[in-house]
Amino acid sequence: MSSSNASPGGGGTAPSGPKPKRTGVRRLIPGWKTVIGTFLLVVLACAGAFIVGYQLVEIPKANAGAIAQSNVYLYSDGSQLARDGQVNRENVDLSQIAKTAQYATLAAEDRNFYNESAVSPKAMVRAAWNTVTGKGKQSGSTITQQYVKNYYLNQDQTAIRKAKEFFIAIKLDREKSKSEILQGYLNTSYYGRNAYGIQAAAQAYFGKDADQLDTAEGAYLATLLNAPSEYDVVAHPENKVQAQARWNYVLDGMVKEGWLSGTERASLTFPTPLKAKPATSLSGQRGYLVEAVKNYLSDNHILDEETLRSGGYRITTSIDRKKEDAFVKAAENQLLDQLDPKAHKTDKYVRAGGASIDPATGNVVAMYGGIDFTKQFVNNATRRDYQVGSTFKPFIFASAVQNDSTTQSGRRITPYTVYDGTNKREVVGRNGPTGYAPANEDDVSYGPITVTRAMDKSVNAVYAQMAQDVGADDVNSTVRALGVSEQVKLVSTPAMALGTMEASPLDMAQAYATLANHGRYIPYTMVVKVTKNGEDLKLPERQPRQAITREAADTTTSILRSVVQGGTATAAQASGRPAAGKTGTAEEDKAAWFAGYTPNLATVVAVMGQDSQTGAQKQLYGAAGLARVNGGGFPTQIWAEYTAGALKGTPVRGFKLRLEPGASAPPATSAPPSSSAPPASSAPPASSPPPPATSSEPPASSEPPESPSEPPASSSPPPSEGGPGGELPIGGPVGGDNGGGGFQ
């Protein structure tokens, strides 16, 4: 009888049943199927999350802070004049960064930058290892990730920001080259001392541009990226050991990667940064200069105000640093140091301004705007609210020569034409008296006087009549041709001779520069180069033109030389240079001027009176303890010291003058001056009766004329470029066509 169940020892198989349950620790370990399933699920989830994240996260626009730059203003020699803008950053092209500085950055932050992807887990592990082993704290992010954080995002340590950084870095790596990313990183990184970007850092720590950094300096800047404030060894000398350790780590990395030879590495020493300087402000003259440059850029349609405000422009000005310093020194020595508001009430109203132009180029080489831009905001060199006084008179004479003008009696106007200089003499027109009878300064009457001598003494009666003889329209055409801005309102009556026109020292310097340049007008400029991101902006063409004939300009120069030699501007002789110029005093003595030039520098200086609180113009009586301030005083003294300093070390050049026919004629007679009111500072000269009010003829005189300050050199006409050494006597050599000298 058989059994349905096999015995335990028999050869049958055991019946199947439920799998025995795990017990103990084994029940905590998942099976291989679970592991594989879970892994695949995680991979799929991560892949899905990556795909979703990659699709959803877009490369955003740059954050405002990352693209904000300052504008950098440079002197003509390339040294820094000023920066404006709240962010101290100047973006540069990668080619404008020293190669060793680039390698140093890679050695410090991401040595495999050119060979790895945008996100590197290996970099994270390496950074952690370096930190643990004491080689210095290092970011686990690649340079691409750090650039994304700096340029597109912010410094928040949040999971969302890190996730965005991850995806943007990957996308950016596909769209931009490694060089573009490195350039962006170097321009957005913070180096301490308020320096954003390697160009600003190179200036802040070593006073040079990024392309001039040597290997040791580049390695130091790379060191700063790790801890900008802590590793500034000037601000924190106690951290020098740590900074040097990081610096050595950077250099050793360069050697390891083949970017630096061991020999050169051994020769390097730790660099000493410059002392930290406060952020360049707009104090002193800087603010005036920056403001004037901005106005020039806007007025000439190079950059409008809004575009300039976006920043990033590198503007090389025409300002010569040496000459600018000389202008400031001259104003301080000759005027500011003489003022004492406690002793003299008027001293608190005294202002000064000036502008200086190279006649051969039109470059504004120096400008004095005031005592300090942060204390006196208005730029006295460019303001147009003060009368120019008798500095206008040369324009009338230049126009007379330019237009072959004649006196009422038909005689041609030359330096030796004789006019009636009687005080308050009525101006006579072609149709009779005009009703205008200007007073001379201090009511002095001069009687018959040559045009040259009338310029020496700034005789209003003569030049008001000459303005009438030439014609206001022709005079004003000459003024515009010489370069006085269209924004300056001109006067169309004989009163123009008194300088009632309101213009700035810069306006007047332009016109006098044209005279100095033999009548050839070159529009002035304050800017010689503008770049952004390494590219030059197009500057307007400045076409020179012959504004007035050379004879008109040079003959004007000849009589302005007489003003310096023996007229109201003898203080200009202290420049030690051949000079020509004209003094001027505004109505009611609210401003005093000197406009003068040498053959290679035209400069105008004005001293003005203004109440800082109300802005009202003030008279200068009593300034510095003087009874009055006129153009031959402070303005001419400032001009002389400035010109001597500005031209120091340059060869002395003489004027080469080509004069109008008749300019060399010997003067007719000139009576000694008479006065209807005594001068302020001298005894009254002998009086002579004035001519009838309706007559333009001067009274007769048998007095010999005053000798010119330089004797005639020859009886022959002047050569086209002047006599030996380029010098001519004042008024030109004797001889040639008389051309209308004599009485009016």
C-alpha positions in Angstrom: 0.0 0.0 0.0 1.5 3.2 -1.1 1.5 6.5 0.7 0.8 9.9 -0.8 3.5 11.5 1.3 7.2 10.8 0.7 9.2 10.1 3.7 11.8 12.7 4.7 14.5 10.4 3.8 13.1 9.3 0.5 14.0 10.6 -2.9 10.8 12.7 -3.5 10.7 16.5 -3.5 9.3 18.6 -0.8 6.0 20.4 -1.6 6.2 24.2 -2.4 5.0 26.7 0.1 5.2 30.5 1.1 8.7 32.1 1.3 10.0 32.2 4.7 10.0 35.8 6.3 13.2 37.7 6.9 14.1 38.1 10.4 16.5 40.3 12.4 18.7 42.7 10.6 18.1 41.2 7.2 14.6 42.5 7.2 16.0 46.1 7.1 18.0 45.5 3.9 16.0 46.0 0.7 16.2 43.4 -2.0 18.0 44.0 -5.2 14.9 44.4 -7.2 13.8 47.2 -4.9 17.2 48.9 -5.1 17.3 48.8 -8.9 13.7 50.0 -9.1 14.2 52.8 -6.7 17.4 53.9 -8.5 15.7 53.9 -11.8 12.8 55.9 -10.3 15.2 58.5 -8.9 17.1 58.7 -12.2 13.9 59.2 -14.1 12.7 61.8 -11.6 16.0 63.6 -11.8 16.0 63.5 -15.5 12.4 64.7 -15.6 13.3 67.5 -13.1 16.3 68.4 -15.2 14.3 68.6 -18.4 11.6 70.6 -16.7 14.1 72.9 -15.0 16.1 73.4 -18.2 12.9 74.2 -20.1 11.5 76.6 -17.5 14.6 78.5 -16.5 15.6 81.1 -19.0 18.8 83.2 -19.1 17.5 86.4 -17.6 18.6 90.0 -18.3 21.7 91.1 -16.4 21.0 92.6 -13.0 21.3 96.3 -12.7 24.4 96.2 -10.5 26.3 93.9 -12.8 26.1 96.2 -15.8 26.4 99.5 -13.9 29.7 101.2 -14.6 31.4 104.5 -13.9 32.5 106.8 -16.6 36.3 107.4 -16.4 37.6 110.8 -17.3 41.3 111.0 -18.2 43.8 113.8 -18.6 45.4 114.1 -22.1 48.3 112.0 -20.9 46.0 109.1 -19.9 46.2 109.6 -16.2 42.9 109.6 -14.3 41.1 112.8 -13.8 37.9 111.6 -12.2 35.2 108.9 -12.1 31.5 109.5 -11.9 28.8 107.0 -11.0 28.1 105.1 -7.9 29.7 101.8 -9.1 33.4 101.8 -9.6 33.6 99.5 -12.6 35.1 99.8 -16.1 34.5 96.9 -18.4 37.4 95.9 -20.6 37.9 93.4 -23.3 39.8 90.2 -22.5 42.6 91.3 -24.7 43.0 94.3 -22.4 43.8 92.1 -19.4 47.3 90.8 -18.9 47.5 87.1 -19.9 49.3 86.2 -16.6 46.5 87.9 -14.7 44.0 85.7 -16.5 45.9 82.6 -15.8 46.3 83.6 -12.1 42.5 83.9 -11.9 42.0 80.4 -13.3 44.7 79.0 -11.0 42.8 80.5 -8.0 39.2 79.8 -9.0 38.9 77.1 -11.7 42.0 75.4 -13.1 40.0 73.2 -15.5 37.8 76.0 -16.8 38.7 75.5 -20.4 38.3 71.7 -20.3 35.3 71.2 -18.1 31.6 71.7 -18.4 29.7 74.6 -16.9 28.9 72.6 -13.7 31.6 70.4 -12.2 31.0 68.0 -9.3 34.7 67.4 -9.3 35.3 71.1 -8.6 33.0 70.9 -5.6 35.0 67.9 -4.2 38.3 69.6 -4.9 37.2 72.8 -3.2 36.1 70.9 -0.1 39.4 69.0 0.0 41.5 72.2 -0.3 39.5 73.7 2.5 40.0 70.7 4.8 43.7 70.4 4.1 44.3 74.1 4.7 45.1 75.3 1.2 42.5 78.0 1.4 38.8 78.4 1.1 37.6 77.9 -2.5 34.3 78.0 -4.0 32.8 74.7 -5.3 31.3 76.6 -8.2 32.9 76.9 -11.6 33.8 80.2 -13.0 30.8 79.9 -15.2 28.5 79.5 -12.1 30.2 82.4 -10.3 29.7 84.6 -13.4 26.0 83.6 -13.5 25.7 84.5 -9.9 27.5 87.9 -10.4 25.9 88.9 -13.6 22.4 87.4 -13.8 21.4 86.6 -10.2 22.5 87.8 -6.7 24.4 86.6 -3.7 21.5 85.0 -1.9 22.3 81.6 -0.4 19.0 79.9 -1.2 18.1 76.6 -2.9 16.1 78.4 -5.6 19.0 80.7 -6.5 21.4 77.7 -6.6 19.0 75.8 -8.8 18.7 78.8 -11.2 22.4 79.2 -11.2 22.8 75.5 -12.2 20.5 75.7 -15.2 21.6 79.1 -16.4 25.2 78.0 -16.3 24.5 75.0 -18.5 22.6 77.1 -21.0 25.2 79.8 -21.0 28.0 77.3 -21.6 26.2 76.3 -24.8 25.6 79.9 -26.0 28.9 81.7 -25.1 32.5 80.8 -25.6 34.8 80.2 -22.7 36.6 83.4 -23.4 33.4 85.5 -23.3 32.5 83.9 -20.0 36.0 84.5 -18.5 35.8 88.1 -19.7 32.4 88.6 -18.1 33.6 87.0 -14.8 36.7 89.3 -14.6 34.5 92.4 -15.2 31.9 91.5 -12.6 34.0 90.2 -9.7 34.5 92.2 -6.6 38.0 92.9 -5.5 37.6 95.1 -2.5 38.2 98.9 -2.2 34.9 99.5 -4.0 36.5 98.1 -7.1 34.2 96.0 -9.3 36.0 94.3 -12.2 39.7 93.7 -12.7 40.3 97.1 -14.4 39.0 99.1 -11.5 41.0 96.7 -9.2 44.2 97.3 -11.1 43.8 101.0 -10.6 42.8 100.8 -7.0 45.6 98.5 -5.9 48.5 99.3 -8.3 47.5 102.5 -10.1 47.7 101.0 -13.6 45.5 99.5 -16.2 44.7 95.8 -16.3 46.9 95.2 -19.3 49.9 96.5 -17.5 49.7 94.1 -14.5 52.8 91.9 -14.0 52.6 88.3 -12.9 52.9 89.0 -9.1 50.3 91.7 -9.2 47.9 89.6 -11.2 48.3 86.8 -8.7 47.6 89.2 -5.9 44.3 90.4 -7.5 43.4 86.7 -8.0 44.1 86.2 -4.3 41.6 88.9 -3.4 38.7 87.1 -5.1 38.8 84.7 -2.2 38.5 87.3 0.5 38.6 90.8 -0.8 38.5 92.7 2.4 40.6 90.3 4.5 43.4 90.0 2.0 43.9 93.7 1.5 47.3 93.8 3.3 47.3 97.6 3.5 44.0 97.8 5.2 44.6 94.6 7.2 48.4 94.0 7.7 47.6 91.4 10.3 46.3 89.1 7.5 49.4 89.3 5.4 50.6 85.8 6.2 47.2 84.3 5.0 47.3 86.5 2.0 50.8 85.4 1.1 49.8 81.8 1.5 46.9 82.2 -0.9 49.2 84.1 -3.3 51.7 81.3 -3.2 48.9 78.8 -3.9 47.9 80.8 -7.0 51.4 80.9 -8.4 52.1 77.2 -7.6 48.9 76.4 -9.5 50.1 78.4 -12.5 53.3 76.4 -12.5 51.4 73.1 -12.2 49.2 74.0 -15.1 52.1 75.1 -17.3 51.2 78.8 -17.3 54.3 79.9 -15.5 57.9 78.5 -15.5 59.5 77.4 -12.3 62.3 79.8 -12.8 60.1 82.8 -13.1 58.0 81.6 -10.2 61.1 81.6 -8.0 62.0 85.1 -8.9 58.6 86.7 -7.9 58.1 88.6 -4.7 54.9 89.5 -3.0 53.8 92.9 -4.3 53.0 95.9 -2.1 49.7 97.5 -3.1 49.3 101.3 -3.1 47.8 102.9 -0.1 44.0 102.9 -0.2 42.6 106.2 -1.5 39.1 107.5 -0.9 36.9 107.3 -4.0 37.8 109.9 -6.5 35.3 112.7 -5.9 34.4 115.7 -7.9 36.0 118.1 -5.4 38.5 120.8 -6.5 38.6 121.4 -10.2 37.5 117.8 -11.1 33.8 118.6 -10.9 34.1 121.7 -13.1 36.1 119.8 -15.7 33.7 116.8 -15.7 30.7 119.1 -16.0 32.3 121.0 -18.9 33.2 117.8 -20.7 29.7 116.4 -20.2 28.2 119.6 -21.7 30.7 119.4 -24.6 29.6 115.8 -25.3 26.0 116.7 -25.3 26.3 120.0 -27.2 28.2 118.3 -30.0 25.8 115.3 -30.1 28.5 112.8 -29.2 26.6 111.5 -26.1 23.4 112.7 -24.6 23.0 112.9 -20.9 20.9 109.8 -20.5 23.3 107.6 -22.6 26.3 108.9 -20.7 24.5 108.1 -17.4 24.4 104.4 -18.4 28.2 104.4 -17.7 31.1 102.5 -19.1 32.6 105.3 -21.1 36.3 106.1 -21.1 36.8 109.7 -22.0 40.2 111.2 -22.7 40.0 114.9 -22.4 42.2 117.6 -23.9 43.1 118.9 -20.4 46.9 118.9 -19.8 47.6 118.0 -16.2 50.6 120.2 -15.9 48.8 123.2 -17.2 45.8 122.5 -15.1 47.9 122.4 -12.0 49.6 125.7 -13.1 46.2 127.4 -13.4 45.1 126.4 -9.9 48.4 127.5 -8.4 48.3 130.9 -10.2 44.8 131.6 -9.0 45.7 130.6 -5.5 48.9 132.7 -5.4 47.7 135.8 -7.2 44.2 136.0 -5.9 42.8 133.6 -3.3 45.7 134.0 -0.9 45.2 137.7 -1.0 41.6 137.5 0.2 40.5 137.9 3.8 36.6 137.9 4.2 37.0 138.8 7.9 38.9 141.9 7.1 37.2 142.9 3.8 33.5 142.3 3.3 33.8 142.2 -0.5 36.3 139.3 -0.4 33.5 136.8 0.3 32.0 137.7 -3.1 35.2 137.3 -5.1 35.1 134.5 -7.8 37.6 133.6 -10.5 37.3 131.6 -13.7 39.4 131.0 -16.8 40.1 128.9 -19.9 43.2 128.2 -21.9 43.3 127.0 -25.5 46.2 125.8 -27.7 45.6 128.0 -30.8 47.2 125.4 -33.2 44.9 122.6 -32.2 41.9 124.1 -30.6 42.4 121.9 -27.6 41.2 123.3 -24.3 44.3 122.5 -22.3 43.3 124.0 -18.9 40.3 125.4 -17.2 39.8 127.1 -13.8 36.2 126.9 -12.6 36.4 128.2 -9.1 37.7 127.5 -5.7 36.1 124.1 -5.4 33.2 122.4 -7.2 31.8 121.1 -3.9 31.8 124.7 -2.5 31.0 126.8 -5.5 28.9 124.8 -7.9 28.7 127.3 -10.8 31.6 126.9 -13.3 33.1 130.4 -13.7 34.9 129.3 -16.8 31.7 128.5 -18.8 29.1 130.8 -17.2 27.8 133.5 -19.6 26.2 136.1 -17.3 29.0 138.7 -16.9 29.9 141.5 -19.3 33.3 141.1 -21.0 34.2 144.8 -20.8 36.9 146.2 -23.0 38.2 142.7 -24.0 35.6 143.3 -26.8 37.4 146.2 -28.3 39.9 144.1 -30.4 37.0 142.6 -32.2 36.0 146.0 -33.4 39.4 146.8 -34.7 39.8 143.3 -36.3 36.5 143.9 -38.1 37.7 147.3 -39.3 40.8 145.8 -40.9 38.8 142.8 -42.2 36.2 145.0 -43.9 38.6 147.8 -45.1 36.6 150.2 -43.0 37.1 153.9 -43.1 36.5 156.8 -40.8 33.7 159.3 -41.3 36.0 161.3 -43.5 36.9 158.3 -45.6 40.3 157.4 -44.2 41.2 153.8 -43.8 41.4 152.5 -40.2 44.9 151.4 -39.2 46.8 151.2 -35.9 47.9 154.8 -36.5 44.6 156.3 -37.5 43.9 159.2 -35.1 40.6 159.5 -33.4 39.1 162.0 -30.9 39.4 160.5 -27.5 37.5 163.2 -25.6 35.5 162.0 -22.7 31.7 161.7 -23.3 32.2 162.7 -26.9 29.0 161.9 -28.9 29.3 159.2 -31.5 28.7 160.6 -35.0 27.1 158.6 -37.8 26.9 159.1 -41.5 23.7 161.1 -41.0 24.9 163.1 -38.0 25.0 162.7 -34.2 23.7 159.4 -32.7 22.8 160.7 -29.2 25.3 158.2 -27.6 28.2 159.7 -25.7 30.1 157.1 -23.7 32.4 158.1 -20.8 36.0 157.0 -20.7 37.2 155.2 -17.6 37.6 157.8 -14.8 36.2 160.4 -17.1 39.7 161.0 -18.7 39.8 163.0 -21.9 42.6 162.1 -24.3 42.0 164.4 -27.3 43.6 163.3 -30.5 44.9 159.7 -30.0 46.0 156.9 -32.3 44.0 153.7 -32.5 46.9 151.8 -30.9 47.2 154.2 -28.0 43.5 154.2 -27.5 43.7 150.4 -27.2 46.5 150.8 -24.7 44.3 153.1 -22.6 41.0 151.4 -23.4 39.4 154.6 -24.6 35.7 154.1 -24.9 35.1 157.3 -27.0 37.4 156.0 -29.7 36.1 152.5 -30.0 32.5 153.4 -29.8 33.1 155.7 -32.8 35.0 153.0 -34.6 32.1 150.5 -34.0 29.8 153.1 -35.7 32.3 153.5 -38.5 32.6 149.8 -39.2 29.0 149.0 -38.6 27.4 146.8 -35.9 26.5 144.1 -38.4 30.0 143.8 -39.7 31.5 143.8 -36.2 29.1 141.1 -35.1 29.9 139.0 -38.2 33.5 139.2 -37.2 32.7 138.2 -33.6 30.9 135.1 -34.8 33.6 134.3 -37.3 36.2 134.4 -34.6 34.3 131.7 -32.8 32.0 133.3 -30.2 29.1 130.9 -29.7 25.7 131.5 -31.2 24.4 131.2 -27.6 26.0 134.5 -26.8 23.7 137.4 -27.4 25.4 140.2 -29.3 24.9 143.9 -29.0 24.0 145.9 -32.1 24.8 149.5 -31.0 28.1 151.4 -30.5 27.7 150.5 -26.8 29.3 147.2 -27.8 32.6 149.0 -27.5 32.2 149.0 -23.7 31.9 145.2 -23.7 28.2 145.0 -22.7 28.1 141.6 -24.4 27.9 138.8 -21.8 30.1 135.8 -22.6 32.2 133.2 -20.7 35.9 133.0 -20.4 35.8 129.9 -22.6 33.9 131.8 -25.3 36.4 134.6 -25.2 39.4 132.2 -25.2 38.0 130.7 -28.4 37.9 134.1 -30.2 41.4 135.1 -28.9 42.8 131.7 -29.9 41.7 132.5 -33.5 43.5 135.8 -33.4 46.6 134.0 -32.0 46.3 131.5 -34.9 46.6 134.3 -37.5 42.8 134.4 -38.0 42.4 130.7 -38.6 39.5 129.4 -36.6 39.6 125.9 -35.1 36.6 124.9 -33.1 37.7 124.2 -29.6 37.4 120.7 -28.1 37.6 119.3 -24.6 37.6 115.6 -25.7 40.1 113.8 -27.9 38.9 110.2 -27.5 35.8 108.3 -26.2 35.7 104.5 -25.9 33.3 102.0 -24.6 34.1 98.3 -24.3 37.3 98.9 -26.3 35.6 100.5 -29.2 36.1 104.2 -30.2 33.2 106.5 -30.7 33.2 108.8 -33.7 34.0 112.4 -32.7 32.7 115.3 -34.8 35.1 116.7 -37.4 36.5 120.1 -36.6 37.2 121.8 -39.9 39.6 124.8 -39.6 38.7 127.8 -41.6 40.2 131.2 -42.2 37.8 133.3 -40.2 39.4 136.7 -41.0 42.4 137.5 -43.1 45.8 137.0 -41.6 46.5 140.7 -42.0 43.4 141.5 -39.9 44.3 139.1 -37.1 48.0 140.0 -37.1 47.5 143.7 -37.2 45.1 143.3 -34.2 47.9 141.3 -32.5 50.3 144.1 -33.2 48.3 146.7 -31.2 47.5 144.2 -28.5 51.2 143.7 -28.0 51.3 147.4 -27.3 48.8 146.9 -24.5 51.2 144.5 -22.8 54.3 146.6 -23.5 53.0 149.9 -22.3 49.3 149.9 -21.8 47.0 148.6 -19.1 48.4 145.0 -19.1 52.0 145.5 -18.3 51.7 142.9 -15.5 51.5 140.3 -18.3 55.2 140.8 -19.0 55.9 138.7 -15.9 55.1 135.6 -18.1 58.5 136.0 -19.6 57.0 135.4 -23.1 56.1 137.7 -26.0 52.5 138.4 -25.3 49.4 140.3 -26.6 46.2 140.9 -24.8 43.5 143.2 -23.6 42.2 144.1 -20.2 38.5 144.8 -19.5 36.2 145.9 -16.7 32.5 145.2 -16.6 29.9 147.9 -15.9 29.8 148.9 -12.2 33.1 146.9 -11.7 31.3 143.6 -11.2 33.9 141.7 -13.2 37.5 142.3 -14.3 39.1 140.5 -17.3 42.3 139.8 -19.1 42.3 138.1 -22.5 45.8 137.4 -23.7 47.9 135.1 -25.8 51.4 134.1 -26.7 52.1 132.5 -30.1 51.2 129.1 -28.6 48.7 129.6 -25.8 45.5 131.7 -25.6 44.1 132.3 -22.1 41.3 134.3 -20.7 40.9 135.1 -16.9 38.0 136.8 -15.2 37.5 137.8 -11.6 33.8 138.2 -10.7 31.7 139.4 -7.8 28.8 137.2 -6.7 26.8 136.7 -3.5 26.8 132.9 -2.8 23.5 133.1 -1.0 21.4 135.1 -3.5 23.4 134.6 -6.7 23.3 138.4 -7.3 26.3 140.0 -9.0 28.3 142.2 -6.7 30.7 145.1 -7.2 34.4 144.4 -6.5 35.2 147.7 -4.8 37.3 147.0 -1.7 38.3 143.4 -2.6 41.6 142.5 -1.0 41.7 146.0 0.5 42.0 147.7 -2.9 39.9 150.6 -4.0 38.9 148.8 -7.1 39.7 145.7 -9.1 40.5 146.1 -12.8 41.7 143.8 -15.6 45.3 144.9 -15.3 45.4 143.6 -11.7 44.4 140.2 -10.5 43.3 138.8 -13.9 46.5 139.8 -15.6 48.6 138.6 -12.7 46.9 135.2 -12.7 47.4 135.0 -16.5 51.1 135.8 -16.3 51.9 133.3 -13.6 49.8 130.6 -15.3 51.4 131.2 -18.7 54.9 131.1 -17.2 54.1 127.8 -15.5 52.2 126.3 -18.4 55.0 127.0 -20.9 57.9 126.3 -18.6 60.5 124.2 -20.4 59.2 125.0 -23.9 61.1 127.2 -26.3 60.2 130.9 -26.4 58.4 131.7 -29.6 58.0 135.1 -31.1 55.1 136.4 -33.1 55.3 136.3 -36.9 53.0 139.0 -38.1 51.8 140.0 -41.5 50.3 143.5 -41.2 47.7 145.4 -43.2 49.0 148.2 -45.5 49.3 151.4 -43.5 49.9 149.6 -40.3 53.5 150.5 -40.4 52.8 154.2 -40.9 54.3 156.5 -38.2 51.7 157.9 -35.9 50.3 161.3 -36.3 50.1 163.6 -33.3 48.5 162.8 -30.0 47.7 165.3 -27.4 48.2 164.5 -23.7 45.0 163.4 -22.1 42.7 165.8 -20.4 40.0 165.1 -17.9 36.6 166.4 -17.0 36.9 164.5 -13.7 40.1 163.6 -12.0 41.3 159.9 -12.2 40.9 157.8 -9.1 44.5 157.3 -8.5 46.4 160.1 -10.1 46.4 163.9 -10.5 44.3 165.2 -13.3 46.2 165.6 -16.6 46.1 169.0 -18.3 42.8 169.7 -19.8 42.0 170.6 -23.3 38.7 171.8 -24.6 36.4 169.1 -26.1 35.3 169.5 -29.7 31.7 170.3 -30.5 29.4 167.5 -29.7 28.3 167.1 -33.3 31.8 166.8 -34.7 33.8 163.6 -35.1 37.0 165.6 -35.8 39.6 165.6 -33.0 41.0 168.9 -31.9 44.3 169.9 -33.4 47.5 169.3 -31.5 51.1 169.9 -32.0 52.2 167.6 -29.3 54.6 164.8 -30.5 53.3 161.3 -30.4 54.5 158.8 -27.7 57.2 156.5 -29.0 56.2 153.0 -29.6 57.6 150.6 -27.0 59.6 148.8 -29.7 61.5 150.9 -32.3 61.1 150.3 -36.0 63.4 147.6 -37.3 63.4 148.6 -40.9 62.0 151.0 -43.4 61.0 148.3 -45.8 57.7 146.5 -45.8 57.6 143.4 -43.6 58.2 140.0 -45.1 55.3 137.5 -45.1 56.5 135.8 -42.0 58.0 138.7 -40.1 61.5 139.8 -39.6 64.5 138.0 -38.2 63.5 135.6 -35.4 59.8 136.1 -36.3 59.6 139.3 -34.4 58.2 142.6 -35.5 58.0 145.9 -33.6 54.7 146.9 -32.3 52.7 148.4 -35.2 55.1 147.0 -37.7 58.2 148.5 -39.2 58.1 152.1 -40.5 57.4 152.5 -44.2 54.8 151.2 -46.7 51.5 152.7 -47.6 50.2 155.2 -45.2 46.7 154.0 -46.2 44.7 156.5 -44.3 46.6 157.3 -41.2 45.9 160.7 -39.7 42.8 162.3 -38.4 39.4 161.0 -38.6 
